[in-house]
Amino acid sequence: MLDLAIVIVNYKTRDLLRDCLRSIMDSDGAFSYDICVVDNASGDDSGAMLRAEFPHVTVIEQRENQGYAFANNLGLRHFGFADVAGTAPAPSAPRYALLLNPDTLLPPDALAEMLAFMEAHPDCGVAGPRLLRRDGSLDRACRRSFPSPEISFYRMTGLSFLFPRHPRFGRYNLTFVEDNKSIEVDSVVGAFMLMRQEVLRDAGLLDETFFMYGEDLDLAYRIKATGWKIWYNAAVTVLHYKGESSKQRSTQSIINFYDAMKIFHQKHYASTLPRPANWMIHTGIWTFCGIALARNVLRPPNRKGVASAL
């Protein structure tokens, strides 16, 4: 049985994808792996580059961009993971699946160390490393709490920024916890999301209602609901350039980001709240979306995208 299936969704990041794949090829460790790249109609000759330079990598080229969740599911199905929760995967399905963004660079020991972490924590269904941005700062999305109405309120009102070290107000990105401390979390980010075969059997694949953003949080929510734990492993560090795909369609990416907030809330929290509260939450989401879009218009091209809206 293959140890690790790596699924990479690419959208107009050909050169970063090349570097990412090379970093995977330089990995150390005694484990077997295979890679599937799903190209979301990039139109930048990513497919041709892959076939010429990485002929051993499976390439699925989409004629249109149907979203991040849809594309990841194509890759997971290629490896034999079943769509429906409670359905056994194909006998050939690998022991682990890794969702990996093309704008990441892995040190040689990253994959082996992450797999060893999973083996040492049998109740851990999902794990992610410490992700650093190009300026050396922590990609705060790599360890998160679920955006419940309470936690989202602290974020939207700015309390999480005013009091980042407070254990209540800092829960959105767990900013009250040191970056170098490994902890159990609600979710890691889909840029590097290592999962056991069993969690996909128990929870199913990504929800394709999410076009881009939020699908990793939703999957983590469903995985934790089945009893598995999710860990942030600070002992492994991976470089994440972040936001390179969203720059290509910055306005639509911002809309997708806030739409994912609405979908997540509607799916997991709306039924527990009265209708006026849900109306206020939806109004707040789209108000902040409008503010983010206005700010994005004023930013230089190299700073456009969802990262500018956070």
N, C-alpha and C positions, 0 to 999 in steps of 0.2 A: 504494500500500500504506500502510495506517495505521502510524504510527510506534510508538504505545504503547497497549497494552491495560491498563487499571487494574481490578483485581478487589478488591473490598472485601467482607469478610464481616462482617455486623452481627448482634449479639445484645444487644438491650436497651440500646443506646447511641445512641438516636435523636438527642439533642441534640449529642452529640459528633460523630456522623456528619454532621449538618448543617454544623457548623463545619469538619470535614475537607473536605467537598465544596466549601464556599465557598473554602477555601484553595487547592484544586486549580483552581477557576475563576479565581483571581487569579494563576495562574502566568504567567510571562513566557517568551518563547522561540518560535522558529519550528519547531514540531513539532505533529503531529496526534495526537489521543488520543481514546479513548472509554472510558466507565466502565460497569462492571457491578457492581451491588450485589446480593449474595445475602443475604437476611434469613433467619436461622435460627429462624423461629417466635418472634420477639421478643414479640409480643403487646402492643406499646407504640405501635401506629399508625405504626411506622417506614415501612411501605409507603405509607400514605396521605400522610405528609409528603413522601416522595420524589416521588410522582406530582404533588403540588400544587406543590412548590417546585423540583423538578429534573426536569421532564418529559422532558428529553433523555437522562437516565440510564436505562439498562436495569435493571429490577428483577426479580429472581427470588425469589419468596416461597415459602419452605419451610413445609409443614404441620407438620413436626416437625424438631427439631434433630438432624441426623445427623452432626454433627461439623464441625470446622474444615477438615480436609483434603477431606472430601466436598464441602463448600460451595465451597471454592476451585476444585476441579476442575469444578464446574458452571459457574463463571464462565469458566474457561480453555477449556472445551469450547464455550461460547457464542461465543468469539472464534476458534474453529477449530483450537485446539491439540489434537493427537492424544493419545489415552490411552496407547498402547503405545509403548515405546521403539523407535526405529528406523523409526517410521512418519512419513511426511511430513505436515506440517500442511496444512490447507486453504489454497488459494492466497490467500484473503483474510486469513489470520492475520497480525497485526501483527509488526513487526520485534522488538519487545520486549514483555515482560509484566511488570507490577508487581503483586506482592501487597502490599496496604496495609491496615493496621488502621484502623478508624474513629476510634480514640482518638489519632490523630496530627494535627499541624498543620504544613503545609508552608510555608516561606517562598517568595516568588514565584519565586526562581531555582532552587529545589531540583530540579525535574524536568529542566529544561534542563541544569543542571550535571551531574546524574547521567548523563544521556544522552550528554553530551559526554565524560564520563569513560570510558564504555563505548566510544565511537568512538575515543578515544585509546589504548585498551588492547584491541586486537583478540583477544588470548588470554584476556581476562577474560569469563567466561560469566555471572557473577553479581556484583552489587555492592550494598552497603548503605551508608547515610550514618552519621554520628555521631548517635545518638539520645540526647537529653537528657530527663530526667524533669522534672516540674514544679518540683522544688526546685533544678534546675540541675545535678544530678549526672548522670554518665554512666549510661545504661541498659546495664549490662555485658553483656547478652545480644546486643548489636549487633555483637560481634566475639568469636568463640569458637573453641576447639579442639574436636575431636570427643571425646565423653566415653568414651575408652578405659578399660579397667579401671584402668590406672595413674593416669591423670589424675583419674578419678572417686574413686580412693582418696585422693588428696591433698585433694580437695574434701570428702569425707565425714569424713575424720579431722581436718579443720580446718587442715591444713598450708597450704592456699592462702590462708587468712585470716591465719595467723600470719606467713607470708612472702610477701606479695602481690607483692613486687618481685623475687622469685627466679625466674629463667628456667625452672626446672623446676617448682616448686611453684605458680607463678602462671599456668600454662598454661590453666586452665579458662576464664577470662575474659581472658587475656592482660594481666593487671594489671601486668606488668613493662614494658609498652609505654605510652608517653605517649598520652593521649587524642587529641591533635591530630596524630598521625602516621598517615598512610595506609599500610596494610600488607596483604600477602596473608594470608588467614586460612583456616581450615577452613570456617567458616560465618558468615553473617550471620543476622539474625533475620527471621522471616516478617512482622513488623510493617511492614517496608519491605524487600522483596526484589525487586530489579530483575534480570530474566533475559533473555538473548537467546532468540529463537525457536529457534535451533539447539540450545540445551542441553535444552529440553523435548523436542525431536525425539530427541536422543541418550539422555536419561535417563528420559523419560516424565513423567507427572504425579505428584502427591503420593500417597503410600501411605495409603489410607483405613483401614488397620488402626489408625492413630493417630487417636483421636477428637479430641484437643486436646493440643497440645504435642508436640514431637519430630518432627513431620512435616517441618518446615523443615530440621532437622539431617539427617534421613534423605535428603531430596531433595538437600541439599548433598553428602552423602557419595556418592550415586550420580552426581551431576554431576562431582565431582572424579575419580571412578573412570573417567570417559570422557575425562579429560585437560584439562578446562577449569579455569581458575583462578577463585578467588573473592577479592574485595577489599573491604576496609573503607575507604571514602573519607571521611577526616576533614575534607575541605574543605567538605563540605555538612553542615549541622546541621538536624535535624528534631526537633520537640517530640513526646514520646511520654508521654501520661498514664499508660498501662500499668495493667493489672489491673482495669479498669472492668468488663469482661465477667465475669471470674472472681469478682468480689464478689457477683454475682447468685446463684451456686451455689458458694460457697466450698469446702464439704466435697467435693463431687463434683469440683471443679477440682483440688484437691490430689490426690485419688485418680487422676485422669486424668494429672496431672503425673508421678507416680511409676510409673504403669502404662506411660507412654511411655518412661521409663528402661528398664524391663524389656523392652519390645518392641524398643527400639533395640539393647540388649545382645544379646538373643536372635537378632536378625536379622544383626548384623554382627560379633559377637565370640565368641558362645558356642561355635561350632564349633572355635575355636582353643584352647579351654581345657579342662582335665579336668573331669569332672562335679562333684567336690567344690568346685572353685573357682566354678563356676556356681551351685551351691547356696548358697555363702556370699554371693555377690553378690546373688542374689535375696532372701535373708534380710535382708541389709543394706538393700536398697531398701525392703522393706516395714516394717522396723524404723524407718527414718527417716520413712516415710510416717505411721506411728502417732504418732511424736513431733510431726510437723508438724500432724497433725489435733488432737492434744491442745493444742498451743500456739494453734491457730486458735480453739478454743472459748473461750479466755481473752482473746482480743483484742477491742477495741471494733469495732463494725460497719464503721467506715470504714477499718480496717486488716486486715480479713479477706481471704482469698484466697491464691493461690499465692505472690504476692510476699512474703507474711509467712513462707512456709515456706522461702525460699531463704537 
